[in-house]
Amino acid sequence: MSAVLSSLDKTRRAKAIHSSISARIQHTGDFILRKLAQKRKINQSPLVVGINGAQGSGKTTLVRGLVDFLTARKISTVGFSLDDLYLPNHEQKELARDRRDNPLLRFRGQPGTQDVGLGRNTLLSLLANTAPTAIPSYDKSLNSGYGDRLAKDQWPVAQPPIDVVLFEGWCLGFRPLDPQEFQSFLQNVHGESNLYKYSRKYTDANLADINAGLGVFEKQLYDLIDAWIFMRVSDIDVVYRWRKDQEDQLAESGRPSLSDQQLEDFVSRFMPAYELALSKLDMHGFVSSGILSNGTLRMHLDMDRNVAAYDHKL
Ligand SMILES: Nc1ncnc2c1ncn2[C@@H]1O[C@H](COP(=O)(O)OP(=O)(O)OP(=O)(O)O)[C@@H](O)[C@H]1O
């Protein structure tokens, strides 16, 4: 009996997730259509939309859904991820060797472990909209999970004309702190409150490297992004829960999964960037090309990834 109930529960849950995903695609798709109409009045280059959301918040799912939503309306759309810009495995190993002082740079993930110049050139080529653009592609499963960039002849090629580019990343859009802001962040890290408990595990110099990495993002990428979709979670600790659910599903299906300790190590390596950047983003919003008005759609996600509210207040 309980097995029947549990399979009923699973079906209900799958339906709820499906309708949550559809609603999110519809709302963000409508936002993109409005921004595309605005951009068309200015020029014919593609609308570039940056998508920021914590790990596991549903970025990949959203981009896939939006590609279908837009393609069905004959809007030629390309999606890719900041993850596709990670350094090739041998370069990541070199970085880890050269920067033994910084455990945050040991593996892929943090700002500083991507080839940002490759991202800029890819966006510039897409924006020029005149020649085919090879889209960088990274496979996280290669090298026993350490990952590697695929050879260029395996990258998908986007054919012009392109109307919309969707570019997603867990820390895409995070802005660097200026020296004064960084000092007050460090004071908080070393202070009594538990607000920055993950950053406390690292040295000030380690954290400064991440801040500098964000500076490179801001300088090289954000002027090419016209509009932003921000999936904001109120409590960043939910990233653990979401990732744990994913690992449990892998284990249930008999596939390799991370132990609790590995999971903790993995997730906590990402946390300092959230602690460093999220409050500035909440306060001052994203940097963009600046050519569109009301260029950010923010969704507030609850712990089950449901959208509690949408707003444009950034
Ligand atoms: N709107 C939604 N409502 C409920 N669940 C969702 C929603 N969107 C995605 N999910 C589920 O959340 C999980 C993570 O989704 P997804 O891989 O798209 O997230 P992500 O942000 O790309 O993660 P990562 O940063 O780890 O790559 C998947 O199991 C997916 O089915």
The ligand as a MOL file (V3000), in Angstrom:
LIG
                    3D

  0  0  0     0  0            999 V3000
M  V30 BEGIN CTAB
M  V30 COUNTS 31 33 0 0 0
M  V30 BEGIN ATOM
M  V30 1 N 11.0320 25.3290 -11.9350 0
M  V30 2 C 11.4390 24.2130 -11.3200 0
M  V30 3 N 10.7020 23.6910 -10.3130 0
M  V30 4 C 11.0960 22.5790 -9.6860 0
M  V30 5 N 12.2100 21.8810 -9.9980 0
M  V30 6 C 12.9780 22.3320 -10.9960 0
M  V30 7 C 12.6440 23.5360 -11.6840 0
M  V30 8 N 13.6030 23.7600 -12.6160 0
M  V30 9 C 14.4920 22.7550 -12.4860 0
M  V30 10 N 14.1130 21.8850 -11.5370 0
M  V30 11 C 14.8510 20.6740 -11.1220 0
M  V30 12 O 15.9820 21.0940 -10.3730 0
M  V30 13 C 17.1130 20.2670 -10.6490 0
M  V30 14 C 18.2900 21.1320 -11.0550 0
M  V30 15 O 17.9740 21.7640 -12.2990 0
M  V30 16 P 19.1070 22.3130 -13.2840 0
M  V30 17 O 20.1100 21.2420 -13.5940 0
M  V30 18 O 18.4040 22.9460 -14.4230 0
M  V30 19 O 19.7840 23.4140 -12.3580 0
M  V30 20 P 21.1180 24.2650 -12.6100 0
M  V30 21 O 20.8660 25.5800 -11.9780 0
M  V30 22 O 21.4620 24.2710 -14.0520 0
M  V30 23 O 22.1690 23.4310 -11.7950 0
M  V30 24 P 23.7970 23.5060 -11.8520 0
M  V30 25 O 24.1960 24.8970 -11.4830 0
M  V30 26 O 24.1980 22.4980 -10.7990 0
M  V30 27 O 24.2000 23.1220 -13.2400 0
M  V30 28 C 16.6630 19.2790 -11.7180 0
M  V30 29 O 16.3330 18.0590 -11.0600 0
M  V30 30 C 15.4300 19.9310 -12.3120 0
M  V30 31 O 14.4930 18.9840 -12.8020 0
M  V30 END ATOM
M  V30 BEGIN BOND
M  V30 1 1 1 2
M  V30 2 1 2 3
M  V30 3 2 2 7
M  V30 4 2 3 4
M  V30 5 1 4 5
M  V30 6 2 5 6
M  V30 7 1 6 7
M  V30 8 1 6 10
M  V30 9 1 7 8
M  V30 10 2 8 9
M  V30 11 1 9 10
M  V30 12 1 10 11
M  V30 13 1 11 12
M  V30 14 1 11 30
M  V30 15 1 12 13
M  V30 16 1 13 14
M  V30 17 1 13 28
M  V30 18 1 14 15
M  V30 19 1 15 16
M  V30 20 2 16 17
M  V30 21 1 16 18
M  V30 22 1 16 19
M  V30 23 1 19 20
M  V30 24 2 20 21
M  V30 25 1 20 22
M  V30 26 1 20 23
M  V30 27 1 23 24
M  V30 28 2 24 25
M  V30 29 1 24 26
M  V30 30 1 24 27
M  V30 31 1 28 29
M  V30 32 1 28 30
M  V30 33 1 30 31
M  V30 END BOND
M  V30 END CTAB
M  END
